[in-house]
Amino acid sequence: MARLFFSLKFSDTQQQQLLAYQQQALNLCPEAKAVASDNLHLTLFFLGEVDAQQQQRLIAAASQIDSPAFTLTLDYLACFAKPDILYFAPSQIPTALTDLQRQVAALCKAEGFNDIHDKYRPHVTLARHGSYDGTLAVPPLTLTISEFALYQSAQCDGSLQYKPLQRFSLL
């Protein structure tokens, strides 16, 4: 069994661009713990524990998704009270992101997985174990999204790492 989730796939350059915003979040909340730059992502659907056969069926179904590449503009920092995470999010959610997330959710639900959230709220977690009241508008960061991936969440040498298992291109 592996702990898996579907997420947008950011390039190394995009992950580096996110670090400036992470620093702003940490300035707002210095006690928070930064998320490793390699772990910065935007979740489409969290699966949890998945066996090898389910994983193969999920990969096969995800490879059939037909969705265009799109731009995503992140423009504010805020905090979820529980589980105390500082995040970077879009004030306007692109239709292409909503459509992609719905397609991914449908294939996951067809495989028997349930979404643990009431409503999809796209965000990039920048730091954990900190809180900030309100939202902070920041200079926007516009990213071109051309891939999503199936990731594994695993402990490696005492730290949590998100490893892409399979990438899927957006055309």
Secondary structure, DSSP 8 states (H G I E B T S, - for coil): -EEEEEEE---HHHHHHHHHHHHHHHHH-TTSEE--GGG--EEEEEEEEE-HHHHHHHHHHHTT-----EEEEEEEEEEETTTTEEEEE-SS--HHHHHHHHHHHHHHHHTT---SSSS----EEEEES---SS-EEEEEEEEEE-EEEEEEEEEETTEEEEEEEEEEE--
